[in-house]
Amino acid sequence: MAFRMARPTTRKGTVNAQFKRRVPLHLLDRLRGERFTADLPVEPTPFSETFRVSCVVHEHVKFSLRTADPRLVQIRDAAASTAYAAFLHAVERGPADLTYKEVSALQGLVYKKLVGNHEDNPPAAIGEGRETWTEFEVWSDILNEADEWLERGFHAKARDTISRLLDIDAFLSAHMIRLSDKSYRDFIEGLVDTTAKAMHRLQANARGDYSQDRTVALFPAWPVQTVRALPASQMQSGGISFEDLFNRWKAETKPAASTISTWQGYIKQFASFLNKTPSTLDPRLVTDADALNWKNDMLAKGRQAIRVGPLAALKRLYRYGMENAATSGIRANPFENVKVSQKKAAGTGRLPFSNEDVKLILSAARKEKLPYLRWVPWLCANSGARVGEIVQLWGSMIVEEDGVRCMKITTAPDGGEIKNQGSERSVPIHPALIADGFLEFVASKGSGPLFYREVSHKAAKARGDDASRHKSKGTANRLAEWVRKIGITDPRKAPSHSWRHWQKTALSRQGVSDRLIDSIHGHADKSAAAGYYHPSAADKLAALTRLELAAMANENEPPNTGPAIDAEII
C-alpha cells in the first residue's frame, strides 16, 4: 500500500519534524475519531527507552516527532511508520475474537509491561530503618477496587481502575490490537490476577531478589496463531449521533428523571458550541481540541462545577460508547484527559445547620398543619436523609423491623428515585415523632404517598415522559422556600441537604461511630470490612435516640408562620 506522504514534514512555529500520513479513503469513515498510539525511541541507539505519542485520526494521522535531529527524525519516523502500517493492518483485519490461549498471551504482554516499567526502581519507601509505607499498598487497593467492580459486572469501571497503573486502551492501541466485545471482556477479567502477579514480582525486586522470573514463563508467547476476524455481519456500520448515543445509554442505565433532563441540557450546550444539534453531531467526529475548547469557553463564562457536571457527563457517555464500540463505532474519548482545577473560594462551601437553626425549624414545624411542613423537617432531623428521599415516602414504606418502626428509604412505588444502590436502607423512627403522632398520621394516609397527591395509591405505572419530574419534587421545593421564610437565610446552608451535615456532626459528638452513621445515611464505606458490617434496627435506634429532638424543639418557640406558601393539600 503506497502513501503520498512518505517522509517527515515540518510545520510553522517549530523546528521539530512531524509525522504525517494520509488515511486510506476506504478506512476513513471507520477510523475517524479513533486514537492512534505509537512508542518512539528516546535515543538513536539500539534498545533505547521509548516514549508514547498519540493523536486523533482525521483525514491524516499526524503528530510531532519532538526532534529536529536528522538522524533521530529518521529513526522515529521509521518506528512511527511501522506502527502505522500495523495499525492499518489491524483495522483491515477487524476486531479479534481471541481464544483462551490468546487472551493468556495478551495478559503476558501486560505482565511484561508492568514489570518492565518498574523493575529498575521498584516502588518502595524506607523510614527509620524499616519499611513504613510502600506504593504496593496503593496497588493492592487498586486491585481490590477493580475486583469489586468485576464481581458486580462493571468491566469498564475495572478497566478504568487498573488504568491508574497502566493505560489499558493505550496499551492495546500501541500493540495494534483490536478486540471484539467478548474478547475485550475476557481480557479485562484477567487483568486483576495479572497485575497481582506483576506486583508480587516487583515486591521481590524491592527486596533485592532479581533471580529468574518463573512467572513470565507461564504465559504463552504473543503473537500465537493468526487471529480470526469477526464476520462482516457483526461489524459496525452506519453513523451515530449524540442523541442516539444518549438514548442507548438511557435505555440501558435507566437514570433518574433529573439526570436525564440535566444531561440532555449538557449535550445540547456542547452541540450548540460546535454549531450542531444533538441529532446532527456525530460523537466520533469530536476532537480533543473540541472538548478542551468547550471547557475553556465554560470557564471564561464563569460556569461553576463543570468538572462534576458537564465534563463528567460527556466523559461517561463516551466511555459507554467505547464499552459498546462494536455498534457505536466510538473508540476514543476526547474528554478523557480534559482536566479542570476549579477551587472553591473561601466562604462558599456548604455549611450544616447549627443547633439554633434546628431548634428554630423543629419548633416552627410543630405549629404547621400541612403534612409536609409538619413532618418532613422532623423526619430529616431524625434520619439525616436527603429531603428528596423523605418527601417521596409512601405509607407502605413505613415498616417494622425486629420490633422497631422504621422508614424504608428506597425507590418509591411510582418511580421516585434514590441516589444509588447504596442509598437503600432502613432508618428507625425517633421516639419523639412517635410521641407526636406520626404513626397515626401514616395510618390516616393508607399505603399511598404521605406528602404529595397521587392519582392512585396503587403502585402507579411509570410516566410516559421519563424526563418529567417526580411529583414529590414540587413538595421539596416548597419546603425549601418555607425554611428560608422562617429565617434560615444563609445561602451556604442548603435547606435540602444541611440536615445530613448537622446530623453527622451531632451523632459524632454523641460518640456514634462513623460506620454506623454511614449506615444510617446510606453512605458507602469503602473499607474491605464494610461488607461484613450490618447494624440492626435496634443498633440504629440506640444511636438516633441520643438526639434529643423534642427537647430542642421545646427550647425555642417562634410564632406560627401563618398560611403555607402553597395552600394545596398535599
FIBA-282373 format. One record per atom (N, C-alpha, C): x negated, y, z; residue in three letters. Coordinates in steps of 0.2 Angstrom, whole numbers, plus 5000, padded with zeros to 4 digits. Layout:
<rs>
XYZAla...
</rs>
This chain:
<rs>
499649945000Met500050005000Met499650065000Met499750114995Ala499250174995Ala499650234998Ala499250275001Phe499550335003Phe499250395000Phe499550454999Arg499250504996Arg498750545000Arg498850545006Met498350575011Met497950525014Met497350515012Ala496950455015Ala496350485019Ala496250555019Arg495750575023Arg495950625028Arg495550635033Pro495750685038Pro495850755035Pro496250795038Thr496450855036Thr496250905042Thr496350975040Thr496251025046Thr496851065046Thr496951105051Arg497551145051Arg497351215054Arg497751265053Lys497551335056Lys497451335063Lys497051375066Gly496951385073Gly496551335077Gly496251285073Thr495751245077Thr495251215072Thr494651195075Val494151165070Val494251095070Val494651065075Asn494750995075Asn495050965069Asn494850905067Ala495150865062Ala495850845064Ala496250825059Gln496950805060Gln497050745056Gln497350695059Phe497550635056Phe498250645053Phe498350635047Lys499050645044Lys499150595038Lys499750555039Arg499950505034Arg500650515032Arg500850505026Arg501550515024Arg501850445026Arg502550455028Val502950395030Val503250365024Val503150305022Pro503450275016Pro504250295016Pro504450315010Leu505150335009Leu505650285012Leu505550215010His506050165012His506050155019His505550175023Leu505550165030Leu505750235034Leu505750285030Leu505850355034Leu506450355038Leu507050335036Asp507650335040Asp507650295046Asp507250235046Arg507150195051Arg506750215056Arg506150255054Leu505650275059Leu505750345061Leu506150385058Arg506150455060Arg506350455067Arg505950495071Gly506150505078Gly505850455083Gly505550405080Glu505150355084Glu504450385086Glu504150355091Arg503450375093Arg502950325091Arg502450355088Phe501850315086Phe501250325091Phe500950275093Thr500450275098Thr499850235095Thr499250265097Ala498650235095Ala498050255100Ala497650205101Asp497050215105Asp496450225101Asp496150285102Leu495550305098Leu494850305103Leu494350295100Pro493650295104Pro493450355106Pro493250365112Val492950425115Val492250445112Val491850395111Glu491150405108Glu491050365102Glu490650385097Pro490450355091Pro490050295092Pro490150255097Thr489750195099Thr490150135099Thr489850075098Pro490250015099Pro490450005107Pro491049975108Phe491349965114Phe491450025118Phe491550085115Ser491750145118Ser492350135122Ser492450175127Glu493050185130Glu493550215125Glu494250215126Thr494750245122Thr495150285126Thr495450335122Phe496050375125Phe496650365120Phe497250385123Arg497850365119Arg498150435116Arg498350425110Val498650485107Val499350455104Val499850505104Ser500450485101Ser500850545098Ser501250535094Cys501650585090Cys502350555088Cys502850605087Val503450585085Val503450575077Val503750525074Val503750515067Val504250555064Val504050595059His504450635054His504350615047His504250665043Glu504050645036Glu503350615036Glu502950645041His502250625041His502150595049His501650555049Val501350545056Val500650585056Val500650635061Lys500050675062Lys499950695069Lys499350695070Phe499050715077Phe498350735077Phe498150775081Ser497450795082Ser496950735083Ser496350735080Leu495850685082Leu495450715087Leu495550775089Arg495150805095Arg494450805094Arg494250815088Thr493450825087Thr493350855081Thr492850895080Ala492550915073Ala491950885071Ala491650845075Asp491050805074Asp491150755068Asp490850765062Pro491050725056Pro490950655057Pro490450625061Arg490450555062Arg490950535067Arg491150565072Leu491650545076Leu492350555073Leu492450605069Val493050605065Val493150545060Val492650525057Gln492650465053Gln492850405057Gln492550395062Ile492750335066Ile493450335069Ile493650395072Arg494350405074Arg494850395069Arg494750425063Asp495150415058Asp495250345055Asp494750305055Ala494750235053Ala495150195059Ala495050215065Ala495450175070Ala496150195070Ala496350265068Ala497050285068Ala497350245062Ala496950245056Ser497250215050Ser497450145051Ser496950105055Thr497050035056Thr497750025060Thr497750075065Ala498350065070Ala499050085066Ala498950135061Tyr499550155057Tyr499750095053Tyr499250065049Ala499450005045Ala499749955049Ala499549935055Ala499849885059Ala500549905061Ala500649965062Phe501249995064Phe501749985059Phe501550005053Leu502049995047Leu502149925046Leu501649875047His501749805046His502249785051His502249805057Ala502749785062Ala503449805060Ala503449865058Val504149895056Val504449845050Val504049835045Glu504249795039Glu504449725042Glu504149695046Arg504249635049Arg504849625053Arg505049685056Gly505649685060Gly505549665067Gly506049675072Pro505949665079Pro505849585080Pro505349575084Ala505149505085Ala505549465090Ala505749405088Asp506149365093Asp505649315096Asp505349325102Leu504749285104Leu505049215108Leu504549165107Thr504649105111Thr504449115118Thr504549075123Tyr504249075129Tyr503449085130Tyr503149045125Lys502449045125Lys502149115123Lys502549145118Glu502349205115Glu502449265120Glu502949255124Val503049305129Val502549305135Val502349245136Ser501749225141Ser501149255138Ser501049255132Ala500449285129Ala500449355129Ala501049385128Leu501049455129Leu500949485136Leu501149445141Gln501049455148Gln500349455149Gln499949415146Gly499249405147Gly498849475145Gly499149505139Leu498849575137Leu499049625143Leu499549625146Val499749665151Val499249655157Val499149595159Tyr498649575164Tyr497949605163Tyr497749595157Lys497049615155Lys497049695155Lys497549725153Lys497549795153Lys497549825160Lys497949795164Leu497949825171Leu497349815175Leu497049755174Val496349735177Val495849785174Val495849785167Gly495349825164Gly495349895166Gly495949925167Asn495949995169Asn495650015176Asn495649965180His495449975187His494849935190His494649885186Glu494149835190Glu493449875191Glu493249925187Asp492649955189Asp492649995195Asp493250025197Asn493350065203Asn494050045206Asn494049985209Pro494749965211Pro495050005216Pro495650015217Pro495950065222Pro495850045229Pro495550075233Ala495450065240Ala495250125243Ala495350135250Ala495150185254Ala494850165261Ala494350185263Ile494050165269Ile493950225274Ile494150205280Gly494150265285Gly493950235292Gly493450265295Glu493150245302Glu492950175302Glu492650155296Gly492350085296Gly492850035295Gly493450045294Arg493949995292Arg494450025287Arg494749975284Glu495249995279Glu495850025282Glu496050085281Thr496550125284Thr497150125279Thr497050135272Trp497550135268Trp497250115261Trp497650085257Thr497450075250Thr498050085245Thr497850095239Glu498350115234Glu498750045233Glu498549995235Phe498849925234Phe499549925238Phe499549965243Glu500249975246Glu500750005242Glu500550055238Val500950085233Val501150035228Val500649995225Trp500849945220Trp501349895223Trp501249875229Ser501749825232Ser502449855233Ser502449925234Asp503149955235Asp503449955228Asp503049975223Ile503249975216Ile503549905214Ile503149855215Leu503349785213Leu504049765217Leu504049785223Asn504649765227Asn505249805224Asn505149865222Glu505749905219Glu505949875213Glu505449865208Ala505549835202Ala505949765202Ala505749725207Asp506049665208Asp506749665210Asp506949715214Glu507649735216Glu508049755210Glu507749795206Trp508149815200Trp508249755196Trp507749705195Leu507949645191Leu508449605194Leu508449595200Glu508949555203Glu509649585202Glu509649645201Arg510349675200Arg510449685193Arg510049665188Gly510149665181Gly509949725178Gly509649775181Phe509449835178Phe508749835175Phe508649805169His507949795166His507649865165His508049915162Ala507749975161Ala507450005167Ala507850005173Lys507550035179Lys506949995181Lys506949925180Ala506249895182Ala505749915178Ala505849925171Arg505349945167Arg505050015169Arg505550065170Asp505350125172Asp504950125179Asp505050085183Thr504750075190Thr504050055188Thr503950005185Ile503249975183Ile502850025179Ile503150065175Ser502850105171Ser502450165175Ser502550165181Arg502150205186Arg501450185186Arg501350115185Leu500650085184Leu500450085177Leu500850065173Leu500650055166Leu501250075161Leu501250125157Asp501750145152Asp501950085148Asp502450045149Ile502549985146Ile502749995138Ile503150045137Asp503350055130Asp502750085126Asp502350125129Ala501750155125Ala501250095124Ala501250045129Phe500849985128Phe501049945122Phe501649935122Leu501949895116Leu501849925109Leu501949995109Ser501850035103Ser501050035101Ser500650035106Ala499950035105Ala499649965102Ala500049915104His499849845101His500349835095His500749885093Met501149875087Met501649815087Met501949805093Ile502349755095Ile503049785095Ile503549755091Arg504249775092Arg504649715093Arg505049715099Leu505349655101Leu506149665100Leu506449605099Ser507149605099Ser507449615106Ser508049635107Asp508349655114Asp508249595118Asp508349535116Lys508249475121Lys507549465123Lys507049475118Ser506349465120Ser506149515124Ser506349575123Tyr506149635127Tyr506449625135Tyr507049595135Arg507249575142Arg506849525145Arg506649475141Asp506249415144Asp505549445146Asp505249495142Phe504649525143Phe504649565150Phe505149605151Ile505249645157Ile505249605163Ile505649545162Glu505749505168Glu505149475171Glu504649465166Gly503949435168Gly503449485171Gly503649545171Leu503149605172Leu502949605180Leu503449595184Val503349595191Val502749545193Val502849475191Asp502449425193Asp501749445189Asp501749465183Thr501049485180Thr500749535184Thr501049585185Thr500749645189Thr500549625196Thr500849575199Ala500649555206Ala500049515205Ala499949475200Lys499349435198Lys498749485197Lys498849545193Ala498349595192Ala498149625199Ala498649635203Met498449675209Met498049625214Met498249565214His497849515218His497049515215His497049515209Arg496349515206Arg495949575208Arg496249635208Leu495949695209Leu495849695217Leu496249665221Gln496049665228Gln495449625229Gln495349575226Ala494749535226Ala494149575224Ala494249615218Asn493649655216Asn493549715221Asn494049735225Ala493949785230Ala493549755236Ala493549695237Arg493149665242Arg492449645240Arg492349655233Gly491649645230Gly491649575227Gly492249545226Asp492249475223Asp492349485215Asp491849485211Tyr491949485204Tyr491749415201Tyr491949365204Ser491749295201Ser492249285195Ser492149235192Gln492549215186Gln493349225187Gln493649255183Asp494349265184Asp494749205181Asp494949165185Arg495349105183Arg496049115181Arg496349175183Thr497049195181Thr497149205174Thr496649245171Val496649265164Val496749205160Val496449145162Ala496449085158Ala497049055157Ala497549075162Leu498249045162Leu498649065156Leu498449125154Phe498949155148Phe498649125141Phe499149115137Pro499049095130Pro498649155127Pro498349135121Ala497949195118Ala498549225113Ala498449295112Trp498849335108Trp498349355102Trp498649355096Pro499249335094Pro499249255093Pro499849225094Val499949155093Val500249145086Val500749105085Gln500949095078Gln501249165076Gln501349165069Thr501649225066Thr502349235069Thr502449295071Val503149305074Val503649305069Val504249275071Arg504849275067Arg505249345067Arg505449365062Ala505849425062Ala506549415063Ala506949455066Leu507649445066Leu508049445059Leu508549405058Pro508949415052Pro509149485050Pro509149495044Ala509349565042Ala510049585045Ala510449535046Ser511149545048Ser511149575055Ser510649565059Gln510549585066Gln510149655066Gln509949675061Met509549745061Met510049795061Met509849855065Gln510249915065Gln510249945058Gln510849975057Ser510950015051Ser511450075052Ser511450125048Gly511850175048Gly511650225053Gly511950285054Gly511750335058Gly512150335065Gly511950385069Ile512250385076Ile512250465078Ile512750485081Ser512750555084Ser512750555091Ser512650615094Phe512650615101Phe513350595104Phe513850615100Glu514550595103Glu514550525103Glu514350485098Asp514350415098Asp513950385104Asp513350415105Leu512950385110Leu513250395117Leu513550455118Phe513850465124Phe514450425125Phe514850415120Asn515450365121Asn515250295122Asn514750275119Arg514450205121Arg514250195128Arg513850245130Trp513650245137Trp514250255142Trp514750295140Lys515350305145Lys515750235145Lys515850205140Ala516250145140Ala515850085144Ala515250085144Glu514850035147Glu514750055155Glu514650115156Thr514450135163Thr515050155167Thr515550175164Lys516250195167Lys516050245173Lys515750305171Pro515650355176Pro516250395179Pro516150435184Ala516650475187Ala516950525182Ala517550545182Ala517850595178Ala517450655178Ala517150675184Ser516750735185Ser516150735181Ser515850675181Thr515150665177Thr515350665170Thr515850635167Ile516050645160Ile516050715158Ile516450755161Ser516550825159Ser515950865160Ser515550855165Thr514850885166Thr514350865160Thr514350805159Trp513850785154Trp514050805147Trp514650805146Gln514950825139Gln514750895138Gln514750935144Gly514551005143Gly513851015142Gly513350975145Tyr512650975144Tyr512550955136Tyr512850905134Ile512750885127Ile512950945122Ile513550975123Lys513751025119Lys513251085119Lys513051105125Gln512551155126Gln511851145122Gln511651075122Phe511051065119Phe511151065111Phe511651035109Ala511851035102Ala511951105099Ala512251145103Ser512351215101Ser511651255100Ser511151235105Phe510551265105Phe510151245098Phe510351185095Leu510051165089Leu510451185083Leu510951225084Asn511451245079Asn511851185076Asn512051135081Lys512351075079Lys512951075083Lys513351015082Thr513850995087Thr513750925089Thr514050905095Pro513850835097Pro514050785092Pro514550795087Ser514750745082Ser514250755076Ser513850805075Thr513450805069Thr512650805071Thr512450805078Leu511750795080Leu511550725080Leu511050705077Asp510850635077Asp510250635082Asp510350595088Pro509850595093Pro509150575091Pro509150535085Arg508550505083Arg508050565080Arg508450615078Leu508050675074Leu507750725079Leu507950725086Val507750765091Val507050755092Val506650815092Thr505950805093Thr505750825101Thr505150805103Asp504850835109Asp504950905110Asp504750945104Ala504751015104Ala505451045105Ala505951005102Asp506651025103Asp506851025111Asp506650965114Ala506850965121Ala506451015125Ala505851025124Leu505451075128Leu505651145127Leu505851165121Asn506151225119Asn506751245123Asn507251185123Trp507851195127Trp507751205134Trp507251175137Lys507051185144Lys506851255145Lys506451275141Asn506151345141Asn506751395140Asn507151385136Asp507751435135Asp508151435141Asp508351375144Met508751375150Met508351415156Met507751405157Leu507351445162Leu507351515161Leu507251535154Ala507251605153Ala507951635154Ala508451595154Lys509151625155Lys509351615163Lys508851595167Gly508951595174Gly509351535176Gly509451485172Arg509851425174Arg509451385180Arg509851365185Gln509651335191Gln509751255190Gln509351215194Ala509451145195Ala509451115188Ala509051135183Ile509051105177Ile508751035177Ile508251025181Arg507950955182Arg508450905183Arg508850915188Val509350865191Val509950865187Val510050915183Gly510650925179Gly510650905172Gly510550955167Pro510550945160Pro509950895158Pro509350905161Leu508750865158Leu508850795160Leu509050785167Ala509150715169Ala509650685165Ala510250715163Ala510750685159Ala510550665152Ala510150705149Leu509950695142Leu509450635142Leu508950645147Lys508450585148Lys508850525149Lys509350515153Arg509650455154Arg510050425148Arg510350475144Leu510650455138Leu510150425133Leu509550455133Tyr509050425128Tyr508850355131Tyr508750355137Arg508550285140Arg509050235138Arg509650255139Tyr510250205137Tyr510150185130Tyr510050235125Gly509950225118Gly509350175117Gly508850185121Met508250145120Met508350075122Met508750065128Glu508949995130Glu509349965125Glu509749995121Asn510149965116Asn509849985109Asn509249985108Ala508950015102Ala509149975095Ala509349905096Ala509549865090Ala510149895087Ala510549925091Thr511149955087Thr511150035087Thr510750065092Ser510750135092Ser510150165087Ser509650125086Gly509050155082Gly508650195086Gly508750215092Ile508350255096Ile507850225100Ile507250245098Arg506650205101Arg506150255104Arg506350315105Ala505850365108Ala506350415112Ala506050435118Asn506450485122Asn506150545122Asn506350595119Pro506050665119Pro506050705125Pro506450675130Phe506550715136Phe506050675142Phe505750625140Glu505450585145Glu504950615149Glu504550665145Asn503950695148Asn504150775149Asn504750795148Val504950865150Val504950875157Val504450915160Lys504450925167Lys504650995168Lys504951005174Val505051075176Val504951085184Val504651135186Ser504551145193Ser504951205195Ser505551195197Gln505951245200Gln506051245208Gln505651285211Lys505651285218Lys506151325221Lys506551305226Lys507051345229Lys506751405233Lys507051455232Ala506751515235Ala506951515243Ala506551535247Ala506651535254Ala507351575255Ala507751545260Gly508351575262Gly508951555257Gly508851505253Thr509351475248Thr509551405249Thr509151365253Gly509351295255Gly509951295258Gly510351235258Arg510951215261Arg510851215269Arg511351235273Leu511251235280Leu511851195282Leu511751155288Pro512351125291Pro512751175295Pro513351155297Phe513751195301Phe513451195308Phe513451255311Ser513251255318Ser513851225323Ser513651215329Asn514151195334Asn514751245334Asn514551305334Glu515051355334Glu515551355328Glu515251335322Asp515651335316Asp516151275317Asp515851215320Val516351155321Val516851175325Val516751205331Lys517251225336Lys517751265332Lys517551315328Leu518051355325Leu518451325320Leu518151275316Ile518551245311Ile519051195314Ile518851155319Leu519251105323Leu519851135326Leu519651185330Ser520251215334Ser520751245329Ser520551275323Ala520951305318Ala521351255315Ala521051195313Ala521451145310Ala521951115315Ala521851115321Arg522351085326Arg523051125325Arg522951185323Lys523551235323Lys523951225316Lys523651195311Glu523951195305Glu524451135304Glu524951155299Lys525451105298Lys525351065292Lys525051085287Leu524951045281Leu524450995282Leu524650935280Pro524150875282Pro523450885281Pro523250905275Tyr522550915273Tyr522250965277Tyr522551015279Leu522251065284Leu522151035291Leu522650995293Arg522650975300Arg522150915301Arg522150875296Trp521750815297Trp521050805294Trp520950835288Val520350825284Val519750845288Val519750915290Pro519150935294Pro518950885300Pro519450865303Trp519350815309Trp519050755306Trp519350725301Leu519050665298Leu518350675296Leu518150735293Cys517550745291Cys517050745297Cys517250785302Ala516850785308Ala516750715311Ala517250675311Asn517250605313Asn516750565310Asn516750575303Ser516450525299Ser515750545296Ser515750615295Gly515150635291Gly515250625283Gly515850605281Ala515950585275Ala516050645270Ala515950645264Arg516050695259Arg516750715259Arg516950775258Val517650795258Val518050755253Val517750745247Gly518050715241Gly518250635243Gly517850605248Glu517950545250Glu518550535255Glu518650595258Ile519250595263Ile519850615260Ile519850665255Val520550685253Val520850635248Val520450585246Gln520750535241Gln520950475245Gln520950475252Leu521150415256Leu521850405255Leu522050335255Trp522750315255Trp522850285262Trp523550275263Gly523750235269Gly523450165269Gly523450135263Ser523150065263Ser522450065264Ser522050125265Met521350125266Met521150135273Met521750135277Ile521650145285Ile521750065287Ile521250035290Val521249965291Val520949955298Val521049885300Glu520749865307Glu520249815305Glu519649825308Glu519149785308Glu518849765315Glu518949695317Asp518749675323Asp519049715329Asp519649735328Gly520049765333Gly519949845333Gly519549865328Val519349935328Val519749965322Val520150025323Arg520450055317Arg519950095313Arg519850085307Cys519350115303Cys519650145296Cys519350195293Met519450215287Met519050185282Met519250155276Lys518850115271Lys518750165266Lys518050185266Ile517850235261Ile517650195254Ile518050195249Thr517950155243Thr518350195238Thr518350165232Thr518750185226Thr519450185228Thr519850245226Ala520550245228Ala520950205223Ala521550175225Pro521950135220Pro522150165214Pro522150235213Asp522250275207Asp521650295204Asp521050275205Gly520450285201Gly520050335204Gly520150365210Gly519750415214Gly519050375215Gly518550415213Glu517850385213Glu517450395220Glu516950355221Ile516450375226Ile515850385223Ile515350405226Lys514650425223Lys514350365219Lys514250305223Asn513950245220Asn514150185224Asn513850135223Gln514050065226Gln513850075233Gln513250105235Gly513050105242Gly513450155246Gly513950195243Ser514350235247Ser514950205250Ser515050145248Glu515650105250Glu515550085257Glu515950095262Arg515850075269Arg516550085273Arg516450065279Ser517050075284Ser516750115289Ser517150165291Val516950215297Val517550215302Val517350195308Pro517950195314Pro518250265314Pro518850265317Ile519250325318Ile519050345325Ile518850405326His518650435333His519250435337His519150415343Pro519750415348Pro520150485349Pro519750535347Ala520150605348Ala520650605342Ala520550585336Leu521050585331Leu521650535333Leu521450475336Ile522050435338Ile522450465343Ile522150495348Ala522550535353Ala522950585350Ala522750625345Asp523050675342Asp523650655337Asp523650585336Gly524250565332Gly524050545325Gly523450535323Phe523350525316Phe523650465314Phe523650415318Leu523850345315Leu524650355314Leu524950395318Glu525650405317Glu525850435310Glu525350485309Phe525450525303Phe525350475297Phe524850425297Val524650375292Val525350335291Val525650315297Ala526150275296Ala526750305292Ala526850375293Ser527350405290Ser527250415283Ser526650405280Lys526450415273Lys526550345270Lys526550295273Gly526550225270Gly525850205267Gly525850175262Ser525250145259Ser524950195254Ser525250245252Gly525050295247Gly524550345249Gly524450395245Pro523950445246Pro524150485252Pro523650505256Leu523850545263Leu523850615262Leu523450645257Phe523350715256Phe523450745249Phe523750705245Tyr524050735239Tyr524650695236Tyr525050725232Arg525650685229Arg525450645223Arg525650585224Glu525550535218Glu526250525215Glu526350505209Val527050495206Val527250425210Val526850385210Ser527050315214Ser526550295219Ser526750265224His526250245229His526050175227His526150145221Lys525850085219Lys525150105217Lys524750055216Ala524150065213Ala524250085206Ala524150155205Ala524350185199Ala523750165193Ala524050165187Lys523550155182Lys523150215180Lys522550205178Ala522050255176Ala522350295171Ala522250365171Arg522550415167Arg522250395160Arg522650415155Gly522350415148Gly521750455147Gly521750515149Asp521150555148Asp520650545154Asp520150505152Asp519750485158Asp519250545160Asp519250605157Ala518850655159Ala519250705163Ala519950695165Ser520350735169Ser520150725176Ser520250785180Arg520050775187Arg520550735191Arg520350705196His520750665200His521150715204His521750695206Lys522250745209Lys521950765216Lys521550735219Ser521350755226Ser520850815225Ser520550825219Lys520050875218Lys520350945220Lys520950955218Gly521351015220Gly521351025227Gly521550975231Thr521550975238Thr520950995241Thr520350965239Ala519650985241Ala519551055240Ala519751085234Asn519551155233Asn519951195237Asn520651185239Arg521051225243Arg520751225250Arg520551165252Leu520251155259Leu519551205260Leu519151205254Ala518551245254Ala518751325255Ala519251345252Glu519551415252Glu519751425259Glu520051375262Trp520351385269Trp519751395274Trp519251355273Val518651355278Val518351425277Val518251455271Arg518051525270Arg518451575273Arg519151565273Lys519651615275Lys519551615283Lys519451565287Ile519451565294Ile518851595297Ile518351605292Gly517751645295Gly517051615293Gly517051555290Ile516351525288Ile516151555281Ile515851605281Thr515651645275Thr514951635273Thr514551605277Asp513851595274Asp513851555268Asp513551585262Pro513651545256Pro513151485257Pro512651475261Arg512251425262Arg512551365266Arg513151375269Lys513551325272Lys514151305267Lys514051245264Ala514451215260Ala515151185263Ala515651215262Pro516251185265Pro516451115264Pro516151085259Ser516251015257Ser515750975259Ser515150995261His514550955262His514250965268His514351025272Ser513951035278Ser514150995284Ser514650955283Trp514850915288Trp514350855289Trp514150835283Arg513650775284Arg512950795287Arg512750855286His512150885289His512250895296His512850925298Trp512950935305Trp513050865309Trp513350815306Gln513450755310Gln512850715311Gln512450715305Lys511750685306Lys511350715311Lys511350775312Thr510950815317Thr511250795324Thr511950805324Ala512250795331Ala512150725333Ala512250675329Leu512150605331Leu511350585333Leu510950615329Ser510250605331Ser510050635338Ser510350695340Arg510250725346Arg510550675352Arg511050635350Gln511350595355Gln510950525355Gln510450515351Gly510050455352Gly510250405347Gly510650415342Val510850365337Val510350355332Val510150295331Ser509650285326Ser509850305319Ser509250325315Asp509350345308Asp509750295304Asp509550225305Arg509850175301Arg510550165302Arg510750175308Leu511450175310Leu511850235307Leu511550295307Ile511850355304Ile511950345297Ile511350315294Asp511450305286Asp511950255285Asp512150205289Ser512650155288Ser513350195288Ser513350235293Ile514050275294Ile514150325288Ile513550355285His513650405280His513650365273His513450305272Gly513350275266Gly512750295262Gly512250305266His511550325263His511150255262His510850255257Ala510450195256Ala509750195260Ala509650145264Asp508950135267Asp508550085263Asp507950115260Lys507550085255Lys507050035258Lys507050025265Ser506549985268Ser506749915266Ser506249865267Ala506349795265Ala506849765270Ala506849785276Ala507349755281Ala508049785280Ala508149835276Ala508849865276Ala509349815274Ala509249765270Gly509749725268Gly509949675273Gly509549665279Tyr509749625284Tyr510149655290Tyr510249725289Tyr510549765295Tyr511249775293Tyr511749755297His512449755296His512749775302His512749835304Pro513149855311Pro513849845311Pro514149825316Ser514849805317Ser515249875318Ser515849865317Ala516349925318Ala516249955325Ala516149905330Ala516049925337Ala515449965338Ala514849945334Asp514249975335Asp514350055332Asp514650055327Lys514850125324Lys515250165328Lys515750135331Leu516250175336Leu515850195342Leu515450155344Ala515050175350Ala514650235349Ala514350245343Ala513950295341Ala514350355340Ala514950355337Leu515350405335Leu515750435341Leu515850395346Thr516150425352Thr515750465356Thr515050465354Arg514650515358Arg514750585356Arg515150595350Leu515350665348Leu515950685352Leu515950735356Glu516550755360Glu516950805356Glu517250775351Leu517650825346Leu518250855350Leu518550825354Ala519150855357Ala518850915362Ala518350905365Ala518050955370Ala517851015366Ala517551005360Met517351055356Met517851095353Met518451065351Ala519051105349Ala519351145354Ala519351115360Asn519651155366Asn519251215368Asn518651215367Glu518251275369Glu518351335365Glu518651335359Asn518751395355Asn519451395353Asn519851445354Glu520551445352Glu520651505347Glu520451505341Pro520651555336Pro521351565335Pro521651615332Pro522351625331Pro522451585325Pro523151565324Asn523351525318Asn523251565312Asn523051535307Thr522851565300Thr523451585296Thr524051565299Gly524651585295Gly524751535289Gly525151555285Pro525351515279Pro524751485275Pro524851425273Ala524251395269Ala524151435263Ala523551435260Ile523351465253Ile523851445248Ile523951375248Asp524451345243Asp524951315247Asp525551335247Ala526051305251Ala526351245249Ala526051215243Glu526351155241Glu526251095246Glu526851055247Ile526751005251Ile526350945248Ile525850925251Ile525350885248Ile525350815252Ile
</rs>
